[in-house]
Amino acid sequence: MKITLEPIGVIHSPYEKKEDIPIQGVFKSQGVGSIEVFKEYGKGLQDVEGFSHLMILYYFHKSKDFSLLGKPFLEDKLHGIFAIRSPHRPNHLGVSVVRLLERKGNLLKVGEIDVFDGTPLLDVKPYVPKFDERKDVKIGWLEGKLDHHNGDQI
Amino acid sequence: MKITLEPIGVIHSPYEKKEDIPIQGVFKSQGVGSIEVFKEYGKGLQDVEGFSHLMILYYFHKSKDFSLLGKPFLEDKLHGIFAIRSPHRPNHLGVSVVRLLERKGNLLKVGEIDVFDGTPLLDVKPYVPKFDERKDVKIGWLEGKLDHHNGDQI
């Protein structure tokens, strides 16, 4: 079975080099970018301005290959690709939560962006804590690894 | 630009009819299903068992069309498709957080499932609150609409 997708827009970010991109957008809240939804989909943005955060789905276009085991940024051990957030994954799909700063027509100014400039946008969904957040979460190999990120940026 | 994806597995759920599926999985925590990752991708599951929750990406295969405006389950007004979570969206991509109950090889027993039986699986990512959760969230048209869901199931 093959599934064919077409980008609905493009993400503009300040990041052109891998080393500039934060591990996750929430760690670099000053990372401001914009999401350009192509005009033919613009009508679908009606009422997004009421939401403070959006979930974006996109295509890791710079990643040409995948590996079933990978080393994440946060440590030097191999883990299964489905236990890490590396872009080098089957189907190369990415998900991020961004902060919506402003909407101007089909252009969304957003904070907490963590993708390459020019990333193809596949979907935008409203971020809803009651749908998307969970309590009593265990984070496996990441346990203790995020402690030094407990600063102002969280 | 066309992007071609291939399912990495299939989601087995108790839901064969639309009216049985909860609006979101978290509202029906007894909804137990299983995620079958195809054998050729099984190695990528290494270490997922340390995580209590996983984010799954999938293809809304029952939705053949999309509409830029839609009426969500929770009210009778039209909203832009990017301000609601309807499956009838461009690219038909879905995201859910599920509770990992057990891993047996390439089969994951999961709770809080909210998709049709047979849904094609596109990706599995570890759910990490520090990456995926936000504070001070505004939820636009959904404000006040979720209050009657404040019961035991949340």
Interface residues (C-beta under 8 A of the other chain):
Chain A: M1 K2 I3 T4 L5 E6 P7 I8 Q24 V26 V37 Y41 K43 G44 L45 Q46 D47 V48 E49 G50 F51 S52 H53 L54 M55 L57 Y59 L68 L69 L78 H79 G80 I81 F82 A83 I84 R85 R89 P90 N91 L93 V95 V97 R99 P120 L122 D123 V124 K125 P126 Y127 V128 P129 K130 F131 D132 E133 R134 D136 V137 K138 I139 G140 W141 L142 E143 L146 H149 I154
Chain B: M1 K2 I3 T4 L5 E6 P7 I8 Q24 V26 V37 Y41 K43 G44 L45 Q46 D47 V48 E49 G50 F51 S52 H53 L54 M55 L57 Y59 L68 L69 L78 H79 G80 I81 F82 A83 I84 R85 R89 P90 N91 L93 V95 V97 R99 P120 L122 D123 V124 K125 P126 Y127 V128 P129 K130 F131 D132 E133 R134 D136 V137 K138 I139 G140 W141 L142 E143 L146 H149 I154
